[in-house]
Amino acid sequence: MMKKNRYGRSAFSRYLKTLFVFSIILLGGCFTTTIHHGGYAGIRLSPLSFGQEVSLFQRITVHENERVNQIEIALEIDADRIDLVGLAMGQRVLSLHYDGTTLTSSRHTMLPKEVQAEDVLENLQMALWPEDAVRDALPSGWKMEESAGKRFFYLHEQLVSEISYSTEVRWLGVIEIHNQRFGYHLVIHSVSAV
């Protein structure tokens, strides 16, 4: 059982964690976890502010409590939209579409109610969007630092998560997320789908 903590959540870490938890449910695993609420930054950036067009396949490996599990993600971003599909065992478990104004989503009926499309979108943007866009959108109390291939998120001066990138292009190669608050490690392998 994970411990609750007083610090805010890393948005992208929550997104990945939530998709992982659902994949475990589908697999019939006996692993149980607590979904923690609160601490979201509340950002929602336009697709245009990403500044690139990408189409990616991602394999997310979650290391927690000596367990290792994976989930697959298909992601497309252009100036007009963000489309994401999460798959577990070849089955669609979550999809979202955001055009800069309206966010629509669908999810598997077994998906926990704690998984909200707004949180998924925020997580994605905090990890992949340009530094200035994210920093400018963070509310009072939140801080982001970026240097030497790493991104750090703080809430009230307490480290929430550390994100490291294997390449200068944040969305390619390997992204590693160390969540200080909940003690898990995510490894995301991203490749271009085009």
C-alpha positions in Angstrom: 0.0 0.0 0.0 1.4 3.4 -1.0 1.7 6.1 1.7 -0.2 9.3 1.4 1.9 12.4 1.5 1.4 16.1 1.9 2.9 17.1 -1.4 1.2 17.6 -4.8 1.2 15.0 -7.5 3.3 15.1 -10.6 0.6 15.2 -13.3 2.3 13.0 -15.8 3.2 10.5 -13.2 -0.4 10.2 -12.1 -1.4 9.7 -15.7 1.0 6.9 -16.2 0.3 5.4 -12.8 -3.4 5.4 -13.4 -3.1 3.6 -16.8 -0.8 1.1 -15.1 -3.3 0.4 -12.3 -6.0 -0.2 -14.9 -3.9 -2.6 -16.9 -3.3 -4.6 -13.7 -7.1 -4.8 -13.2 -7.6 -6.1 -16.7 -4.8 -8.6 -16.2 -6.5 -9.9 -13.1 -3.5 -9.2 -11.0 -3.7 -9.2 -7.2 -1.8 -6.0 -6.9 -3.8 -3.3 -5.1 -3.0 0.4 -4.8 -4.5 3.6 -3.6 -5.4 6.4 -6.0 -4.5 9.6 -4.3 -6.5 12.8 -5.0 -5.6 16.5 -5.0 -2.5 18.5 -5.8 -3.1 18.9 -9.5 -1.7 22.0 -11.1 -4.8 22.6 -13.2 -3.1 23.5 -16.5 -4.6 23.0 -19.9 -2.4 24.1 -22.8 -3.4 24.3 -26.4 -2.2 21.8 -29.0 -0.7 24.7 -30.9 1.5 25.6 -27.9 3.3 22.2 -28.3 5.0 23.7 -31.4 5.5 20.3 -33.2 3.6 17.6 -34.9 4.3 14.1 -33.6 2.9 10.6 -33.9 4.3 8.2 -31.3 4.1 4.7 -30.0 5.1 4.4 -26.3 5.8 1.4 -24.1 5.6 2.3 -20.5 7.3 0.1 -17.9 6.3 0.6 -14.3 8.6 -0.5 -11.5 7.0 -0.5 -8.0 7.2 -2.7 -5.0 9.5 -5.1 -6.9 6.8 -5.5 -9.6 7.3 -4.7 -13.3 4.4 -4.1 -15.7 3.8 -2.5 -19.1 1.2 -0.7 -21.0 1.1 0.6 -24.6 0.2 4.1 -25.7 -0.5 5.6 -29.2 -0.2 9.4 -29.2 -0.7 12.0 -31.9 -0.3 15.8 -31.5 -0.6 18.5 -34.1 -1.5 22.2 -34.1 -5.2 21.4 -33.9 -5.6 18.4 -31.7 -4.2 15.9 -29.2 -5.3 12.2 -29.6 -4.3 9.5 -27.2 -5.2 5.8 -26.9 -4.1 3.5 -24.1 -4.0 -0.2 -24.7 -3.7 -3.1 -22.2 -3.6 -6.7 -23.6 -4.5 -5.3 -27.0 -7.7 -3.8 -25.7 -8.4 0.0 -25.7 -8.8 1.1 -22.1 -8.8 4.9 -22.6 -8.9 7.5 -25.4 -9.0 11.2 -25.4 -9.3 14.0 -27.9 -8.5 17.7 -27.2 -8.8 20.4 -29.8 -7.7 23.3 -27.6 -11.3 24.1 -26.5 -13.2 20.8 -26.0 -11.9 17.7 -24.3 -13.7 14.4 -25.1 -12.8 11.0 -23.9 -14.0 7.4 -23.6 -12.8 4.7 -21.3 -13.4 1.1 -20.6 -16.2 0.4 -18.1 -13.8 -1.2 -15.7 -11.6 2.0 -15.6 -11.6 3.4 -12.1 -13.6 6.6 -11.6 -10.4 8.3 -10.4 -9.1 8.3 -14.0 -10.2 11.5 -15.5 -9.4 12.8 -19.0 -8.5 16.2 -17.6 -5.8 14.7 -15.5 -4.4 12.6 -18.3 -4.1 15.6 -20.5 -2.4 17.6 -17.8 0.1 14.9 -17.1 1.0 14.6 -20.8 1.5 18.4 -21.1 3.6 18.7 -18.0 6.1 16.1 -19.3 6.2 16.9 -23.0 5.3 20.5 -23.6 8.0 23.2 -23.9 9.5 24.5 -20.7 8.2 28.1 -21.0 4.7 27.0 -21.9 4.5 24.7 -18.8 6.2 27.2 -16.4 3.9 30.0 -17.5 0.8 27.9 -16.9 1.7 26.6 -13.4 -0.4 28.1 -10.6 0.9 29.7 -7.4 2.9 27.2 -5.2 4.1 25.2 -8.2 7.6 25.5 -9.6 9.4 23.7 -12.5 13.1 23.6 -13.1 14.8 22.2 -16.2 18.5 21.6 -16.8 20.8 19.0 -18.4 18.0 16.7 -19.7 16.0 16.8 -16.5 12.7 18.4 -15.4 11.8 18.8 -11.7 8.4 19.7 -10.3 8.0 21.2 -6.9 5.0 22.1 -4.8 5.7 24.6 -2.0 9.4 23.9 -2.5 9.0 20.2 -2.0 10.1 17.9 -4.8 7.2 16.0 -6.3 8.9 14.3 -9.2 12.0 14.2 -11.4 11.7 13.5 -15.1 14.8 12.7 -17.2 15.1 12.5 -21.0 17.6 10.5 -23.0 17.6 12.9 -25.9 17.1 16.6 -26.4 13.8 15.9 -28.1 11.6 15.2 -25.0 9.2 12.9 -26.7 11.7 10.5 -28.3 14.0 8.0 -26.8 13.6 7.1 -23.1 11.9 9.2 -20.5 12.4 8.2 -16.8 10.1 9.5 -14.1 11.0 9.1 -10.5 8.0 9.9 -8.3 9.3 11.1 -5.0 5.9 11.3 -3.4 4.7 7.7 -4.1 8.0 5.9 -4.6 7.7 4.5 -8.1 9.8 4.6 -11.2 8.5 4.7 -14.8 10.5 4.1 -17.9 8.8 5.3 -21.2 10.3 4.2 -24.5 9.0 6.4 -27.3 9.4 5.9 -31.0 8.0 7.9 -33.9 5.1 6.2 -35.7 5.9 7.8 -39.0 
